[in-house]
Amino acid sequence: QVQLVESGGGLVQAGGSLRLSCAASGSTFSINAIGWYHQAPGKQRELVAAISSGGSTNYADSVKGRFTISRDNAKNTVYLQMNSLKPEDTAVYYCNARVGWRNKDYWGQGTQVTVSS
């Protein structure tokens, strides 16, 4: 079992920055990868960025060069630094962990990010 708690969302003007945090607890040694997803109203949940246990990262094309995913192993926390935010980045952001040999999915409760124009 893994528990994920997100924080750091909020309201920001276009061009601004926010940093999201995802704190993991429980069987963190079994986590294979942690990703950030976002979901706008009426749209599907989409991957924004992910980082593997080995440190490999990948990003959606829409955020490359603007967002950076990183982790602090000592704190069992993954961060999403979001710069040059655009109104289209407005969404609920969810933290996801893939755990164990089955890559079972665990989700956080989500945090709202709103970017005003």
Secondary structure, DSSP 8 states (H G I E B T S, - for coil): -EEEEEE--EEEETT--EEEEEEEEESGGGEEEEEEEEE-TTS--EEEEEEETT--EEE-GGGTTTEEEEEEGGGTEEEEEE-S--GGG-EEEEEEEEETTTTEEEE---EEEEEE-
